[in-house]
Amino acid sequence: MYAIINGRIFTGEKTIFNRAVVIEGKKIKKILKIEELDVKYPNIEKKDIKGNLVAPAYIDLQLNGCGGVLVNDDVSAKTFGIMNETNIKYGCTLFTPTLITCPDEKIENALKVMDEIEDLESLGVLGLHIEGPYISLEKKGTHREDYIRVLSDELIEKIAKSKTTIMTIAPENAKPEHIKTLVAGGVRVAMGHTNATYEKVMEMKPYGFTMVTHLYNGMSSFTHREPGVMGAVLDSSDIKGGIIVDGHHCHYGAVRIAKKALGENLYLVTDAASPAGTDMPEFMFEGKRCTHKDGQLRNEAGDLAGSVLTMDQGVRNLVEHVGVTLEEALKMASLYPAKAINIDDKYGRIKSGHFADLVVLDEKLELVDVIVKGISRR
């Protein structure tokens, strides 16, 4: 047991002062006034954070790879371990490894591997995010055209029974019965890589679409005569979605507009691939050669192929370039993604009973420390 002292505390809801955070084992035991600490815990070890800010650690719900590894290359505990250790360097302690459009055998192998790993959360893993192959040819991005298809009823059943947290599908190609099956199994169904009309989204949404993948990117744009997927999302109060705030995927002004429209339904994602956290000049993404240059990942056709964004840089970009308040940026990186997949009862807040996954930030929002399940990693 120890106490974090001498810092501001962002609880996930608000910033408080003159408080200590008592951590016991993997969890937060109590938040109490400084003057009460020595009375209730006279011999407790103290961790002085010297006026810095402690906040809930970051959660990334779309991560293709980082640290030199890619989920599509190797779905394994080893890959997840490398991704987790890389993430921790940037304040992210939880993520959904993301498998993009690929053959059935690779999806089935991923489901098998996920099922065989007993303690996924020890690797920072919150379940699989399957992005495709049930998507639109027109909005495929860097996904391979020859792999895009409607999945079989049998494979949808397997996904519904697996440790899959999110599945991204194009509404115009979706079978309503498949959406219902996935939702009944606890999978959150997101619309993405879609060229659907506004009307098609509104028609399909009641079957179980509750999320949207990388807002603005890989979807029909908004115009005044055809609002498209973007318009349908902005016109909905029940769709939660991720946005890539790297300055390349979306203009910062577009992020600001989305934030005003969606409020707490909008959260930060990286959509990072293997070069994130490295200086790799190129990599292969399902058979496509992609290059890493000027902070961007692009395939040979010039399409964006994920990002090299890290969650801590995303938070800084939200504050410095989008003009989001610090508290709101921190919520977008932690509480809102936790709410999106219903884990805010144990993550995303500094609260008694929640896991002690925390970041300590200086005035420039640079990481001073990352605490994972109560253990300092700096």
SULMOBEL-V135486 format. One record per helix or strand. SS is the DSSP state (~ for helix, > for strand). FROM is the first residue (numbers start at 1). LEN is the number of residues. If there is no record, write none. Layout:
BEGIN
ss->{SS:SS}
from->{FROM:FROM}
len->{LEN:LEN}
END
This chain:
BEGIN
ss->{>:>:>:>:>:~:>:>:>:>:>:~:>:~:~:>:>:~:~:>:~:~:>:>:~:>:>:~:>:~:>:>:>:>:>:>:>:~:~:~:>:>:>:>}
from->{2:8:15:19:27:34:45:53:58:65:69:77:92:104:120:125:128:145:153:164:171:176:188:194:198:209:219:228:240:252:266:272:282:288:296:304:307:311:326:335:355:358:367:375}
len->{4:3:2:6:7:7:4:4:6:2:2:13:9:13:4:1:4:3:8:6:3:9:4:1:8:4:1:7:5:14:4:1:4:6:4:1:1:12:8:6:1:4:6:2}
END
